[in-house]
């Protein structure tokens, strides 16, 4: 069974940077990590979960929520079965629980989330 485990969250001051990781496991030769499109979502207190960024299986195409204004970068290392989210110029409104999401041919998986707090 595929499992996704996020890490790298914590507290940071406004303007700072943070890198989140999502370690993925449970893949097989028939359904390798590189087949899965991956995304980051986030959920701020009192708000609905929102999509942040996505990347296709081979990593050659990415997409971002317009609200990020180019501050975040999604990437993946298929050799390590790991997804990343580099977050720069962090703002208080980026405070949320960040979730890793994987999907392929109707299968989808979520991580348990990692908390990011941006505060002075």
C-alpha positions in Angstrom: 0.0 0.0 0.0 1.3 3.4 -0.9 2.2 5.6 2.1 3.1 9.3 2.0 4.9 10.9 4.9 5.5 14.7 5.0 8.3 16.3 7.0 10.1 19.7 7.3 7.3 21.7 8.8 7.7 24.0 11.8 7.8 27.7 12.6 9.5 30.4 10.6 9.4 34.2 10.6 7.8 36.1 7.7 10.1 36.4 4.8 11.9 33.2 5.6 12.2 29.9 3.7 11.3 26.3 4.4 11.5 23.1 2.4 8.9 20.4 2.9 9.6 16.8 1.9 7.2 13.9 1.2 8.7 10.5 1.4 6.7 8.0 -0.6 6.8 4.2 -0.2 4.8 1.1 -1.2 5.3 1.3 -4.9 5.9 -1.6 -7.2 7.6 -2.3 -10.5 4.2 -2.2 -12.2 3.2 1.0 -10.4 6.4 3.0 -9.7 6.5 6.4 -8.0 7.4 7.9 -11.4 3.9 7.0 -12.7 2.2 9.2 -10.1 1.3 12.8 -10.5 2.0 14.5 -7.2 0.6 17.6 -5.6 0.9 19.7 -2.4 -2.3 20.9 -0.8 -2.7 23.0 2.3 -5.4 23.7 4.8 -5.4 26.9 6.9 -7.3 27.1 10.2 -11.0 27.5 9.6 -10.6 27.2 5.8 -11.1 24.5 3.2 -8.2 22.5 1.9 -6.7 24.1 -1.2 -4.4 22.9 -4.0 -0.9 24.6 -3.9 1.2 23.0 -6.7 1.4 19.9 -8.9 4.1 18.0 -10.8 3.8 15.2 -13.4 5.4 11.9 -13.1 8.7 12.6 -14.9 9.0 16.0 -13.3 9.1 17.9 -16.5 5.9 20.0 -16.0 4.7 21.8 -12.9 1.8 24.1 -12.1 1.1 26.4 -9.2 -1.8 28.2 -7.6 -1.9 31.8 -8.9 -2.1 33.1 -5.3 1.5 32.0 -4.6 3.0 34.6 -6.9 6.0 32.5 -7.8 7.2 32.0 -4.2 7.0 28.2 -4.1 8.8 25.5 -6.2 7.6 21.9 -6.4 10.1 19.2 -7.4 10.6 15.5 -7.2 13.4 13.0 -7.1 12.1 9.7 -8.5 15.2 7.9 -7.6 14.5 8.7 -3.9 10.7 8.4 -4.2 10.5 11.9 -2.7 8.5 15.0 -3.4 9.6 18.5 -2.3 8.1 21.9 -1.8 10.5 24.8 -1.5 8.8 27.8 0.0 10.4 31.3 0.0 9.3 34.7 1.1 6.8 33.1 3.4 3.9 35.1 4.7 1.6 34.7 7.6 -1.2 33.6 5.3 1.0 30.6 4.3 0.3 29.2 7.8 -1.4 25.9 7.3 -1.1 22.1 7.4 0.5 21.0 4.2 -0.4 17.7 2.6 1.2 15.5 0.0 -1.1 13.9 -2.6 -0.4 11.2 -5.2 -2.7 10.1 -8.0 -2.5 7.7 -10.9 -5.3 6.0 -13.0 -8.0 6.7 -10.4 -5.8 5.7 -7.4 -5.2 8.5 -4.9 -3.3 8.8 -1.6 -2.8 11.4 1.0 -0.2 12.0 3.6 -1.0 12.9 7.2 0.2 16.5 6.8 2.9 18.7 8.3 2.2 22.0 10.1 3.8 25.2 8.9 3.5 28.3 11.0 4.7 31.7 9.7 4.8 34.2 12.6 7.0 36.8 14.1 
